[in-house]
Amino acid sequence: MSEVSDVPEPSLPTYKTLLWPCLQSIADDLHGSGKKAEIVQAVIERAALTDDQLAVNYPATASSRGSKILHRIAFALSSLKAIGALDNATRGVWVLTVEGRRFVERGEADVMEADQRHRRVLTERRANSPTRLAERTPDPPSEETGDSPVSDDDGWKRHLLDVVTSMSPTAFERLCVLLVRAAGCADVRATPPSGDGGVDGTGVLQVGLLSFPIYFQAKKYLGPVGPEKIREFRGALAGRANQGIFITSGTFTKGSKEEADRAGAPIDLIDGDRLCELLRQNGIGVSEQPVVDIAFFENLEG
C-alpha cells in the first residue's frame, strides 16, 4: 500500500500559459513541425517543467487520466489549431501554419487574445444551441486550465490509453510481447515473474545476416518513469543483451531519458503516446480508422 504524502502538490501552469511555449517550441526548437512526443519534450524544457509537476495525475475518479501537464499541453495544441496557428493534417505531426508564423511575429499577447476570442465564440454558440453543439464541441476548460475533454485527432489515443492503463500488469506484458514480435523480433518470450531478473521479456532482432538479443521491460504506469527504473533495467542488461527496450503506458522524465542515453547497451524508450502509434501501425487492437477494439484487450486478460 502506498503511503499518503504530506508534501503539497506543486503548482501547475494552465493550458493558457502553455500556448506560447507550445508555439515557440514548434517554431524555433523543432523548425516548424514535430510529432507530439517531440513537442512535449521541447515544451517541458522551454517551460522548465519539473519532474514533480509532470508526476501530478488526475484522481482515479476524474474523467481524464494520467498527467495533468501532458493533458494541458494537448489542450494547448488543440487550441492553437482552433485559432489557425497549427495544423495536423499529416497523421501524428503538428505543423506551424502561415498564420502561426504571424502569431510568432506578433507575440504572446496576440495568441492569448485570439484564444480568448475563440473561447468566447464557443460559449456563445453553446448558449444559442446547447443540444446540437454539445455533441460537437468540448466543454470549456475549468478555471482556464484545460482540464476537460479535448476534441481533437488524438481522442483515440486517450481512449486507448484508458483501456491499456486499466489492464492488469500481466495482460500489459502480453500486449508488449505481441508488439515486440509484430515489430520484427523473433523468438519473443516473456520471462517468469518469479525470476525475471529485472527483465520482462526477450527476443532476437535479425538484421540481414546478424542477430542481436533484445531484452524488454514493460511497466504499466499512469505517471512518469524515473531514472532509477532505467538504471535498474540497465543493470539487468549488463552482459546479457545488446539492446534494451523499456515500454510504459506513462511517460519518461528528462532524467530517465538522459539515463537511457548513457554509455552502455542502448535503451529505447517507448512512452504511452508512442505505444499507441505502434499499436496502430501494427494493427494490434486498433484499426486504421482508428477504432479501439475493446474485445481484443479483454482477451489478453484471460
N, C-alpha and C positions, 0 to 999 in steps of 0.2 A: 504494500500500500504506500502510495506516495505521500510525503509529508506536506502539510499545508504551510506555505511560506508566508512570513510576516513582511517580506520585502514588498514595498508598494509597486504597483505596475508602472512602468516607465511611460511618460507622456508620448503620444504618437502624433505625427503630422496628419492633417486631414487630407482628403483627396485633392482639395483646392490648392493646398500648399505644395502638392506633388505635381501639379500641372506643369509648372515651369521647369523643374528638374527633368521631368519626362521629355519635354520638348527639347530642351538643351542637350540631353543625353543622346537623343536620336540625331539631332542636327550636328552637333560638334564631336561627341565621342564616337559615334557609330557612322558618321559621314552620310547621314540621310536615310538610313534604313537599318533594320535589325530584327532578329527574332525576339520573342518575348523574353526568353531567358537572358539574352544579351542585354536587353533594355533594363530588365530588373537589376542585373548586376551593376550596370552603369549608373542607375538611379541610386542604388544603395551607396555607391562610392561618392557620387556627386552630392547627395543629400546627407552624407556622413551618418547613415543609419547604423545603429549598433546591433550586436547580436541579441541583446536583451529586448530591444524593440521588435526585432524580427521574430522573437520567440513568443510574443503575445498572441494567443489564439482566441478565437471566439469560444464562448462556453458551449458545452455539449448540447444545450437546449436551443441554441441560435439556429436560424435558417441557413446561415453561411457557415463554412467550415474552414479550418486552417488558419494561417497567419493573417492578422488584420492588415498589416502593412502590405502584403502581397495583393490582398483584395483591393486595397485602396489604390495601389499602382494600376491594377487592372481597370478600376473605375476611372482613373485619371486618363488612361489611354483611350477608353471608350468615349469619354467626354471630349477629348481632343479630336477624335474622329467626328463627333457630332457637330463640332464648330468648324469642320473643314480643314483642320491643321494636319491630320493624319489620314492615311488610308491603309486598309489591309486586304485589298482585293486579292493579292497573292497569298495563298494559304500559309499561315504561320509567320508572315513577315509584315511588319509595320513600316510604312514608307511616309516620309515627310512630303507634303504636297506643296504646290506653289504658294497657296495661302499660308501654309505652315511656315514657309521661309519668310513670308511677310510678317507673320506674328513674331518670329525670332528677331527681325529687324526692329519691329515696333516696341517690343519689350513685354515684360511680365504683366504690367497693368492692363495692356490691351487683351491679353489672353484671359485674365480674370474677368474683365468686363464682358467679353464675348461669351464666356461660360455662364455668367450671371444672366445675360440676355436669353441664352438657350434654356436655362432652368425656369426663367420667368414664363417663357412661351409654353413650355411643357405644363407648368402649373395652370396656366390659363386654359389650355386645351382640356386638361382633365376636369376642370371646373365646368366647362361648357358641355363636355361629352364624357362623363366619367365611366360609363359602362363600356362603350366602344373602345376608348383609348386605353382602358385598364388592361385590355388584352394585348396591347402592342407596345406599351411603354412602361419602364420600371418605375417604382415608387421613387420620389425624390430622396436623396441621401439624408439620413438622420443627422441632425446637428452639423451638416456640411462636411461629414467625414467621408461619405462614400460607402458607409456600412449598410448597403441594401442590395438586393439582387441586381445584377448588371445584365442589360440586354445587349449582348454583343456576340461575335462569332466564336467566342471561347466558352459559351454556355455548355456545350457538350463536354468540355474538359472538366468543368466544375461538377457536372453530373457524374462523369466517370470517376473523378477523384472521390466523390461521396461514396460511390459503390466500392471503390478499392479500399478506402480507409475504414469501411465497415466490415471488411473481410477479416477472417481470423488470420493470425500470423502464418499458420500452416498453409492456408489457401493462398496467401500472398506469395509465399515461397514457390508454390506450384505455378503461379502465374509467371514468376520470374524465370523459372525453369523453361516454361513454354516460350518466353520471349528470347532467352539466350539461344535456345535451339532454333527458333524461327530466324534469328539474326545470322545464322550460318555456322554455329558451333556444332561439332559432332560429339558423340559420347557424353551428352549432358546428363549429370546425375545430381540429385540432392543428397547432401551428407546427413547421416543420422543425427538427430537433435542432441543426443546424449554425448556424442564425441566429435562434434564438428570442428573443434579447434579454432573457432572464430571464423569459420567459412561455411556458408550455407549450400554451396554447390560448386561443381567443377565441370569443365568441358574442354574440348580441344578445338582450337581455331586453326583451320587449314588454309594456308596462303600459298598457292602454287605447289611446289614440292616440299614446302616447310610446314611443320606443325608446331603449335605453341599451346602449352597448358594454360587454361583460363580458370581462375577462381573468382567466385562472385559472392557478395553479401547482400541479403535482402532485408530491409528494415521498413516496417510499416509505421510511419511516423505522420503526425499531423503538423508538427513544427519543424524547426531546423535541426540538422545533424551537425554536431560539433566536431572539432578537430580530434578530440580524444577517440572518437569512434573510428576515424580514419587511421589514426596511429595504431589502434588495436588491430585493425584489418591488415595494415602494412606488416605488422609483426607476424600475423598469421601467414602471410605470403612468403616470408623470408625462406629462401632455399627450396620453395615448393612450386612457384609459378612465375612465368614471365610477364603476366598481365593480370590485373585485378579490376573488377567491375563492382561498384557499390551502387545499389539500386534502392531508392526510397520513394515513398509516396509524398514525402515532405519536401524540404529544401535543404540547401547546404549553406553554412555560414562562410564568410570570407576566410576565416581561419581554416576551415575544413578544406576549402579549395586550395589554399596555399600548402596545406599538408599533403594533399594529393599530388601536387606538382614537385614535391621534394625528390631528391635523387633516390634511385632505387627502382623497384618494379613499378612501372606506370600504373596509375589507378584512374580509370574513367568513372566520372560521377554522373549518375542519371537521376535527376530530381523528378518530382511529380509531373511537371509540365512536359519534360522530355519523355517521360514514361508514357504519358497519354499519346504523344505523337508517334512513338514507336509502336504502341499497341495498334494504333490506327493504320500506320504504314504496313504492318504485318498482318492486318485483318484479325487480330486477336481480341474477340469480344466487342469489337467496334466495326461497324460497316463504313463504307466510304462516304456516306451522306453528310455527316456521320451520325449514326444512331447507336446508343449503348445497348448491347444485348444482355439484359439482366439475367436471363436464364443461364447464359454461359458462365457468369461469375458464381451463380448459385451452385452450379455443378462442381466447381472447384472445392466447395466446402465438404463434399461427400467423402 
